[in-house]
Amino acid sequence: MSVLVVGISHSSAPVSLLEKVALSDDAVHKLVQDVSTADRVSEATVISTCNRVEIYADVDRFHGSVEALSRMLIDRAGEDESMLPHLYVHYDDGAVSHLFQVAAGLDSMAVGEGQILGQTRKALRTGQELGTVGPSLNVLFQQALRVGKRSRAETDIDLVAPSLVSVALERAEAQVGAIAGKDVVVVGAGSMAGLAVATVARAGAGRVTVVNRSAERADRLAAEHAPRADGSGPGSTRALRLADLSLALGEADVVITCTGATGVLVSAAQVSAAREAAGRGPEQPLCVLDLALPRDVEPAVADLPGVGLVGLSELAETLQHTEAGREVEQVRDIVTHEVTSFLAARRQASVTPTVVALRSMATGVVDTEMVRLDTRLPGLESEVRAEVLRTLRRVADKLLHEPTVRVKELADEQGAVSYAAALAELFSLDPEAVDAVTRPKVGEEGPS
């Protein structure tokens, strides 16, 4: 069996499509149960967040399974095959690597954010409660959670996203001056947008405008950072729909975009027209910070008089030389090491049933020969019989020692499963005997 991941997230699809795939808790349970009953699926669970839906399944065949799981996501979005390019697939070793990166925060829109660890834990718990998670996914998710915890315990990965916003605002201040008192527009309402709003609010922005496709999410984010009774926070906050973006652009000193939409959201023509309508000229600078991947802003915006554009690639390059950039690299190293160790352990574990079955077969041969000896020499003294038994066992152990040691060593190399299969074939091991090694006994539960 191998793990298959079929998913959609901020890195592969626009917000409008992610909103269609978004699942309630009840819908997550229904999807998990549907996946678990699909052909060739033995275990299943789902990671579901505001910008990610990923199906994890233990399957015995890639082809057929990937089509079935993809269809489930497409149906829930009410879409057709045109949605397929927005789905991604990871299989076997790739699935392990992907989940570890997700749990470590490397695949989040706001790199290092901690919520994904709780959402990963929730996916495991959901599968356990529904009885759809067995030994394979249980071990994988438990290890992913340990990787996520280790990444945050040994590094400051959770400070990377705040550092990115801080570096971006430093670039903005170099062009428009201190953020305090400025009109700041944040396009988006996800985790990165929330971080941006919080940062400019603390800096004392004159007004913070949250622009988003969903009015409800924009209202909530604006309300969270409204001016406080003690005078702290921004001068004012407001929420606008995406249709009113041009109005906000014309009044802004700083624009921060982080929607994760595909395609240009802010064009040069739109910015130019908005500034002209508001009576703004080159003497009133505007800095646009595009923190989205893929980009939200048309590169030609940088050619407009008085307008500066800073993209994510430029910020990432700057961040590489900071402590935050080094934290990301440390987490990548941790994930790489953990993936390598996990896969090696899994490959070694895959040959264990064959080795155990082989030694059981050898024990059976020795026992049979001793019964035969007892029949031929019924008067054999007990001391002699015991010595013969010890000798036969030593011979069997010595003959099997090298093959079993070598097959475990070869488990770290590609094709480990074929070595185990070859061993089983050479010694004519009963497949049922091999399977029985990993099959729980009656009355015993699998790993929790």
Order of alpha helices (4+ residues) and beta strands (2+ residues): beta-alpha-alpha-beta-beta-alpha-beta-alpha-alpha-alpha-alpha-beta-alpha-beta-alpha-beta-alpha-beta-alpha-beta-beta-alpha-alpha-alpha-alpha-alpha
